[in-house]
Amino acid sequence: MTLGVKESQRRRHLGNRVLRECLELVVAHVPCDVATLHVKSDNLGALRFYERYGFIVDPDGFCKDHYLIEGVLYDAYRLTYSLLPPQSLSLLSFLPRCTVV
């Protein structure tokens, strides 16, 4: 699936709505923990959009020549998004770790 918004229709939150609906459908109907997607490495607007939504760039997710568009190869980044509910952190996780001698 490709998600894109025509330039003249941007800034109307259409991408937000579509992405939210897609993620809600996946959570409701597909047993998985993580959503992944690819973004052309030169598409800074899309990278910022997904990062604002909570996607993170996979450290091993650089994909050389991932896309072939009109005869031109483009690199991409793989981004991931956790579909699990946020885990509450224990107060103990904030305390410094001590070594018992």
BELPE-V119069 format. One line per field, one symbol per residue. ss: DSSP state (H for helix, E for strand, - for the rest). phi: phi as a letter, one per 30 degrees, with the letter a starting at -180 (. if undefined). psi: psi as a letter, one per 40 degrees, with the letter a starting at -180 (. if undefined). Layout:
ss=???
phi=???
psi=???
//
This chain:
ss=------HHH----HHHHHHHHHHHHHHHH----EEEEEEE---HHHHHHHHHH--EEEEEEEEEEEEEE--EEEEEEEEEEE--------HHHH-------
phi=.ccabeedcdiciddeddddddddddedbbdbcbcbacbedccdddededdddjdbddeccdcdhdcbbhicdbdbcccbbdcddeddcdeddcdddcccc
psi=ihhihhdeeifefdddddddddddddddehgidhhiiihhdegdddddddddeeiihhdefhhhfdihhfehhiiiihiihheiihhhhiddeeiihihh.
//
